[in-house]
Amino acid sequence: MAGHLAAWSYLHEIDSPENKAFVSAWRRFCNAPNVVTDDPMEAT
């Protein structure tokens, strides 16, 4: 992994219509109404 960088910049609580739509869609996809998202999930 030498020379590779990872930046974890996604925040679940961003107050924007796009983020709220993403979190809602992710929760439907997971069939879990309280699941929390993070950077790897967002990137997927």
mmJSON file of the N, C-alpha and C atoms, coordinates in Angstrom:
{"data_MODEL":{"atom_site":{
"group_PDB":["ATOM","ATOM","ATOM","ATOM","ATOM","ATOM","ATOM","ATOM","ATOM","ATOM","ATOM","ATOM","ATOM","ATOM","ATOM","ATOM","ATOM","ATOM","ATOM","ATOM","ATOM","ATOM","ATOM","ATOM","ATOM","ATOM","ATOM","ATOM","ATOM","ATOM","ATOM","ATOM","ATOM","ATOM","ATOM","ATOM","ATOM","ATOM","ATOM","ATOM","ATOM","ATOM","ATOM","ATOM","ATOM","ATOM","ATOM","ATOM","ATOM","ATOM","ATOM","ATOM","ATOM","ATOM","ATOM","ATOM","ATOM","ATOM","ATOM","ATOM","ATOM","ATOM","ATOM","ATOM","ATOM","ATOM","ATOM","ATOM","ATOM","ATOM","ATOM","ATOM","ATOM","ATOM","ATOM","ATOM","ATOM","ATOM","ATOM","ATOM","ATOM","ATOM","ATOM","ATOM","ATOM","ATOM","ATOM","ATOM","ATOM","ATOM","ATOM","ATOM","ATOM","ATOM","ATOM","ATOM","ATOM","ATOM","ATOM","ATOM","ATOM","ATOM","ATOM","ATOM","ATOM","ATOM","ATOM","ATOM","ATOM","ATOM","ATOM","ATOM","ATOM","ATOM","ATOM","ATOM","ATOM","ATOM","ATOM","ATOM","ATOM","ATOM","ATOM","ATOM","ATOM","ATOM","ATOM","ATOM","ATOM","ATOM","ATOM","ATOM"],
"id":[1,2,3,4,5,6,7,8,9,10,11,12,13,14,15,16,17,18,19,20,21,22,23,24,25,26,27,28,29,30,31,32,33,34,35,36,37,38,39,40,41,42,43,44,45,46,47,48,49,50,51,52,53,54,55,56,57,58,59,60,61,62,63,64,65,66,67,68,69,70,71,72,73,74,75,76,77,78,79,80,81,82,83,84,85,86,87,88,89,90,91,92,93,94,95,96,97,98,99,100,101,102,103,104,105,106,107,108,109,110,111,112,113,114,115,116,117,118,119,120,121,122,123,124,125,126,127,128,129,130,131,132],
"type_symbol":["N","C","C","N","C","C","N","C","C","N","C","C","N","C","C","N","C","C","N","C","C","N","C","C","N","C","C","N","C","C","N","C","C","N","C","C","N","C","C","N","C","C","N","C","C","N","C","C","N","C","C","N","C","C","N","C","C","N","C","C","N","C","C","N","C","C","N","C","C","N","C","C","N","C","C","N","C","C","N","C","C","N","C","C","N","C","C","N","C","C","N","C","C","N","C","C","N","C","C","N","C","C","N","C","C","N","C","C","N","C","C","N","C","C","N","C","C","N","C","C","N","C","C","N","C","C","N","C","C","N","C","C"],
"label_atom_id":["N","CA","C","N","CA","C","N","CA","C","N","CA","C","N","CA","C","N","CA","C","N","CA","C","N","CA","C","N","CA","C","N","CA","C","N","CA","C","N","CA","C","N","CA","C","N","CA","C","N","CA","C","N","CA","C","N","CA","C","N","CA","C","N","CA","C","N","CA","C","N","CA","C","N","CA","C","N","CA","C","N","CA","C","N","CA","C","N","CA","C","N","CA","C","N","CA","C","N","CA","C","N","CA","C","N","CA","C","N","CA","C","N","CA","C","N","CA","C","N","CA","C","N","CA","C","N","CA","C","N","CA","C","N","CA","C","N","CA","C","N","CA","C","N","CA","C","N","CA","C","N","CA","C"],
"label_alt_id":[null,null,null,null,null,null,null,null,null,null,null,null,null,null,null,null,null,null,null,null,null,null,null,null,null,null,null,null,null,null,null,null,null,null,null,null,null,null,null,null,null,null,null,null,null,null,null,null,null,null,null,null,null,null,null,null,null,null,null,null,null,null,null,null,null,null,null,null,null,null,null,null,null,null,null,null,null,null,null,null,null,null,null,null,null,null,null,null,null,null,null,null,null,null,null,null,null,null,null,null,null,null,null,null,null,null,null,null,null,null,null,null,null,null,null,null,null,null,null,null,null,null,null,null,null,null,null,null,null,null,null,null],
"label_comp_id":["MET","MET","MET","ALA","ALA","ALA","GLY","GLY","GLY","HIS","HIS","HIS","LEU","LEU","LEU","ALA","ALA","ALA","ALA","ALA","ALA","TRP","TRP","TRP","SER","SER","SER","TYR","TYR","TYR","LEU","LEU","LEU","HIS","HIS","HIS","GLU","GLU","GLU","ILE","ILE","ILE","ASP","ASP","ASP","SER","SER","SER","PRO","PRO","PRO","GLU","GLU","GLU","ASN","ASN","ASN","LYS","LYS","LYS","ALA","ALA","ALA","PHE","PHE","PHE","VAL","VAL","VAL","SER","SER","SER","ALA","ALA","ALA","TRP","TRP","TRP","ARG","ARG","ARG","ARG","ARG","ARG","PHE","PHE","PHE","CYS","CYS","CYS","ASN","ASN","ASN","ALA","ALA","ALA","PRO","PRO","PRO","ASN","ASN","ASN","VAL","VAL","VAL","VAL","VAL","VAL","THR","THR","THR","ASP","ASP","ASP","ASP","ASP","ASP","PRO","PRO","PRO","MET","MET","MET","GLU","GLU","GLU","ALA","ALA","ALA","THR","THR","THR"],
"label_asym_id":["A","A","A","A","A","A","A","A","A","A","A","A","A","A","A","A","A","A","A","A","A","A","A","A","A","A","A","A","A","A","A","A","A","A","A","A","A","A","A","A","A","A","A","A","A","A","A","A","A","A","A","A","A","A","A","A","A","A","A","A","A","A","A","A","A","A","A","A","A","A","A","A","A","A","A","A","A","A","A","A","A","A","A","A","A","A","A","A","A","A","A","A","A","A","A","A","A","A","A","A","A","A","A","A","A","A","A","A","A","A","A","A","A","A","A","A","A","A","A","A","A","A","A","A","A","A","A","A","A","A","A","A"],
"label_entity_id":["1","1","1","1","1","1","1","1","1","1","1","1","1","1","1","1","1","1","1","1","1","1","1","1","1","1","1","1","1","1","1","1","1","1","1","1","1","1","1","1","1","1","1","1","1","1","1","1","1","1","1","1","1","1","1","1","1","1","1","1","1","1","1","1","1","1","1","1","1","1","1","1","1","1","1","1","1","1","1","1","1","1","1","1","1","1","1","1","1","1","1","1","1","1","1","1","1","1","1","1","1","1","1","1","1","1","1","1","1","1","1","1","1","1","1","1","1","1","1","1","1","1","1","1","1","1","1","1","1","1","1","1"],
"label_seq_id":[1,1,1,2,2,2,3,3,3,4,4,4,5,5,5,6,6,6,7,7,7,8,8,8,9,9,9,10,10,10,11,11,11,12,12,12,13,13,13,14,14,14,15,15,15,16,16,16,17,17,17,18,18,18,19,19,19,20,20,20,21,21,21,22,22,22,23,23,23,24,24,24,25,25,25,26,26,26,27,27,27,28,28,28,29,29,29,30,30,30,31,31,31,32,32,32,33,33,33,34,34,34,35,35,35,36,36,36,37,37,37,38,38,38,39,39,39,40,40,40,41,41,41,42,42,42,43,43,43,44,44,44],
"pdbx_PDB_ins_code":[null,null,null,null,null,null,null,null,null,null,null,null,null,null,null,null,null,null,null,null,null,null,null,null,null,null,null,null,null,null,null,null,null,null,null,null,null,null,null,null,null,null,null,null,null,null,null,null,null,null,null,null,null,null,null,null,null,null,null,null,null,null,null,null,null,null,null,null,null,null,null,null,null,null,null,null,null,null,null,null,null,null,null,null,null,null,null,null,null,null,null,null,null,null,null,null,null,null,null,null,null,null,null,null,null,null,null,null,null,null,null,null,null,null,null,null,null,null,null,null,null,null,null,null,null,null,null,null,null,null,null,null],
"Cartn_x":[0.814,0.0,0.856,2.145,3.011,2.593,2.49,2.141,0.654,-0.182,-1.628,-2.14,-3.106,-3.717,-5.2,-5.735,-7.179,-7.632,-8.676,-9.234,-10.686,-10.999,-12.367,-13.086,-13.77,-14.354,-15.882,-16.535,-17.999,-18.557,-19.565,-20.21,-21.7,-22.179,-23.57,-24.576,-24.229,-25.187,-25.186,-24.59,-24.605,-26.056,-26.398,-27.779,-27.985,-28.2,-28.494,-29.531,-30.321,-31.318,-30.685,-29.521,-28.843,-28.395,-27.836,-27.376,-28.549,-29.597,-30.775,-31.363,-31.384,-31.887,-30.98,-29.653,-28.713,-28.889,-28.956,-29.107,-30.419,-31.468,-32.757,-32.69,-32.075,-31.935,-31.061,-30.001,-29.103,-29.85,-30.656,-31.42,-32.442,-33.066,-33.99,-33.229,-32.078,-31.258,-30.849,-30.482,-30.059,-31.238,-32.437,-33.634,-33.435,-32.819,-32.533,-32.742,-33.844,-34.195,-33.245,-32.39,-31.495,-30.025,-29.72,-28.321,-27.613,-26.355,-25.549,-24.617,-24.447,-23.552,-22.17,-21.185,-19.842,-19.169,-17.923,-17.251,-17.19,-16.81,-16.79,-18.172,-19.211,-20.567,-20.987,-20.649,-20.983,-20.253,-18.997,-18.198,-18.672,-19.274,-19.781,-20.924],
"Cartn_y":[-1.203,0.0,1.265,1.127,2.303,3.255,4.514,5.521,5.749,5.026,5.195,6.03,6.856,7.69,7.374,7.544,7.431,8.663,9.3,10.458,10.151,10.133,9.832,11.15,11.592,12.929,12.945,11.801,11.781,11.889,12.726,12.913,12.628,11.663,11.202,12.334,13.285,14.305,15.585,15.584,16.782,17.149,18.395,18.854,19.406,18.487,18.901,17.932,18.374,17.479,16.243,16.422,15.295,14.253,14.71,13.768,13.058,13.804,13.184,12.119,12.39,11.411,10.181,10.401,9.286,8.42,9.046,8.288,7.504,8.128,7.45,6.249,6.44,5.33,4.224,4.584,3.578,2.759,3.433,2.731,1.782,2.195,1.286,0.088,0.34,-0.725,-1.739,-1.254,-2.134,-2.73,-2.223,-2.644,-2.47,-1.333,-1.02,0.483,0.876,2.294,3.169,2.58,3.383,3.197,2.515,2.276,3.609,3.685,4.881,4.66,5.673,5.571,6.109,5.742,6.285,6.345,6.736,6.962,5.727,4.539,3.375,3.038,3.207,2.923,3.928,5.179,6.217,5.973,5.572,5.34,4.12,3.17,1.973,2.318],
"Cartn_z":[0.0,0.0,0.0,-0.114,-0.124,-1.239,-0.899,-1.883,-2.061,-1.316,-1.414,-0.242,-0.525,0.507,0.615,1.791,1.995,2.766,2.302,2.988,3.315,4.565,5.013,5.237,4.209,4.258,4.293,4.3,4.28,5.686,5.877,7.173,7.02,7.766,7.716,7.965,8.797,9.233,8.397,7.215,6.371,6.065,6.299,6.135,4.724,3.784,2.407,1.839,0.89,0.294,-0.34,-0.985,-1.632,-0.614,0.482,1.498,2.167,2.456,3.07,2.154,0.852,-0.113,-0.142,-0.107,-0.104,1.137,2.313,3.562,3.542,3.076,2.991,2.054,0.898,-0.062,0.503,1.197,1.794,2.845,3.66,4.701,4.078,2.973,2.276,1.71,1.102,0.526,1.598,2.77,3.872,4.625,4.352,5.074,6.581,6.932,8.337,8.535,9.162,9.23,10.042,10.856,11.688,11.354,10.227,9.882,9.621,10.039,9.861,8.68,7.866,6.724,7.09,6.289,6.452,5.088,5.048,3.779,2.886,3.39,2.493,1.929,2.732,2.248,1.184,1.39,0.422,-0.895,-0.812,-2.013,-2.79,-2.095,-2.733,-3.639],
"occupancy":[1.0,1.0,1.0,1.0,1.0,1.0,1.0,1.0,1.0,1.0,1.0,1.0,1.0,1.0,1.0,1.0,1.0,1.0,1.0,1.0,1.0,1.0,1.0,1.0,1.0,1.0,1.0,1.0,1.0,1.0,1.0,1.0,1.0,1.0,1.0,1.0,1.0,1.0,1.0,1.0,1.0,1.0,1.0,1.0,1.0,1.0,1.0,1.0,1.0,1.0,1.0,1.0,1.0,1.0,1.0,1.0,1.0,1.0,1.0,1.0,1.0,1.0,1.0,1.0,1.0,1.0,1.0,1.0,1.0,1.0,1.0,1.0,1.0,1.0,1.0,1.0,1.0,1.0,1.0,1.0,1.0,1.0,1.0,1.0,1.0,1.0,1.0,1.0,1.0,1.0,1.0,1.0,1.0,1.0,1.0,1.0,1.0,1.0,1.0,1.0,1.0,1.0,1.0,1.0,1.0,1.0,1.0,1.0,1.0,1.0,1.0,1.0,1.0,1.0,1.0,1.0,1.0,1.0,1.0,1.0,1.0,1.0,1.0,1.0,1.0,1.0,1.0,1.0,1.0,1.0,1.0,1.0],
"B_iso_or_equiv":[0.0,0.0,0.0,0.0,0.0,0.0,0.0,0.0,0.0,0.0,0.0,0.0,0.0,0.0,0.0,0.0,0.0,0.0,0.0,0.0,0.0,0.0,0.0,0.0,0.0,0.0,0.0,0.0,0.0,0.0,0.0,0.0,0.0,0.0,0.0,0.0,0.0,0.0,0.0,0.0,0.0,0.0,0.0,0.0,0.0,0.0,0.0,0.0,0.0,0.0,0.0,0.0,0.0,0.0,0.0,0.0,0.0,0.0,0.0,0.0,0.0,0.0,0.0,0.0,0.0,0.0,0.0,0.0,0.0,0.0,0.0,0.0,0.0,0.0,0.0,0.0,0.0,0.0,0.0,0.0,0.0,0.0,0.0,0.0,0.0,0.0,0.0,0.0,0.0,0.0,0.0,0.0,0.0,0.0,0.0,0.0,0.0,0.0,0.0,0.0,0.0,0.0,0.0,0.0,0.0,0.0,0.0,0.0,0.0,0.0,0.0,0.0,0.0,0.0,0.0,0.0,0.0,0.0,0.0,0.0,0.0,0.0,0.0,0.0,0.0,0.0,0.0,0.0,0.0,0.0,0.0,0.0],
"pdbx_formal_charge":[null,null,null,null,null,null,null,null,null,null,null,null,null,null,null,null,null,null,null,null,null,null,null,null,null,null,null,null,null,null,null,null,null,null,null,null,null,null,null,null,null,null,null,null,null,null,null,null,null,null,null,null,null,null,null,null,null,null,null,null,null,null,null,null,null,null,null,null,null,null,null,null,null,null,null,null,null,null,null,null,null,null,null,null,null,null,null,null,null,null,null,null,null,null,null,null,null,null,null,null,null,null,null,null,null,null,null,null,null,null,null,null,null,null,null,null,null,null,null,null,null,null,null,null,null,null,null,null,null,null,null,null],
"auth_seq_id":[1,1,1,2,2,2,3,3,3,4,4,4,5,5,5,6,6,6,7,7,7,8,8,8,9,9,9,10,10,10,11,11,11,12,12,12,13,13,13,14,14,14,15,15,15,16,16,16,17,17,17,18,18,18,19,19,19,20,20,20,21,21,21,22,22,22,23,23,23,24,24,24,25,25,25,26,26,26,27,27,27,28,28,28,29,29,29,30,30,30,31,31,31,32,32,32,33,33,33,34,34,34,35,35,35,36,36,36,37,37,37,38,38,38,39,39,39,40,40,40,41,41,41,42,42,42,43,43,43,44,44,44],
"auth_comp_id":["MET","MET","MET","ALA","ALA","ALA","GLY","GLY","GLY","HIS","HIS","HIS","LEU","LEU","LEU","ALA","ALA","ALA","ALA","ALA","ALA","TRP","TRP","TRP","SER","SER","SER","TYR","TYR","TYR","LEU","LEU","LEU","HIS","HIS","HIS","GLU","GLU","GLU","ILE","ILE","ILE","ASP","ASP","ASP","SER","SER","SER","PRO","PRO","PRO","GLU","GLU","GLU","ASN","ASN","ASN","LYS","LYS","LYS","ALA","ALA","ALA","PHE","PHE","PHE","VAL","VAL","VAL","SER","SER","SER","ALA","ALA","ALA","TRP","TRP","TRP","ARG","ARG","ARG","ARG","ARG","ARG","PHE","PHE","PHE","CYS","CYS","CYS","ASN","ASN","ASN","ALA","ALA","ALA","PRO","PRO","PRO","ASN","ASN","ASN","VAL","VAL","VAL","VAL","VAL","VAL","THR","THR","THR","ASP","ASP","ASP","ASP","ASP","ASP","PRO","PRO","PRO","MET","MET","MET","GLU","GLU","GLU","ALA","ALA","ALA","THR","THR","THR"],
"auth_asym_id":["A","A","A","A","A","A","A","A","A","A","A","A","A","A","A","A","A","A","A","A","A","A","A","A","A","A","A","A","A","A","A","A","A","A","A","A","A","A","A","A","A","A","A","A","A","A","A","A","A","A","A","A","A","A","A","A","A","A","A","A","A","A","A","A","A","A","A","A","A","A","A","A","A","A","A","A","A","A","A","A","A","A","A","A","A","A","A","A","A","A","A","A","A","A","A","A","A","A","A","A","A","A","A","A","A","A","A","A","A","A","A","A","A","A","A","A","A","A","A","A","A","A","A","A","A","A","A","A","A","A","A","A"],
"auth_atom_id":["N","CA","C","N","CA","C","N","CA","C","N","CA","C","N","CA","C","N","CA","C","N","CA","C","N","CA","C","N","CA","C","N","CA","C","N","CA","C","N","CA","C","N","CA","C","N","CA","C","N","CA","C","N","CA","C","N","CA","C","N","CA","C","N","CA","C","N","CA","C","N","CA","C","N","CA","C","N","CA","C","N","CA","C","N","CA","C","N","CA","C","N","CA","C","N","CA","C","N","CA","C","N","CA","C","N","CA","C","N","CA","C","N","CA","C","N","CA","C","N","CA","C","N","CA","C","N","CA","C","N","CA","C","N","CA","C","N","CA","C","N","CA","C","N","CA","C","N","CA","C","N","CA","C"],
"pdbx_PDB_model_num":[1,1,1,1,1,1,1,1,1,1,1,1,1,1,1,1,1,1,1,1,1,1,1,1,1,1,1,1,1,1,1,1,1,1,1,1,1,1,1,1,1,1,1,1,1,1,1,1,1,1,1,1,1,1,1,1,1,1,1,1,1,1,1,1,1,1,1,1,1,1,1,1,1,1,1,1,1,1,1,1,1,1,1,1,1,1,1,1,1,1,1,1,1,1,1,1,1,1,1,1,1,1,1,1,1,1,1,1,1,1,1,1,1,1,1,1,1,1,1,1,1,1,1,1,1,1,1,1,1,1,1,1]
}}}
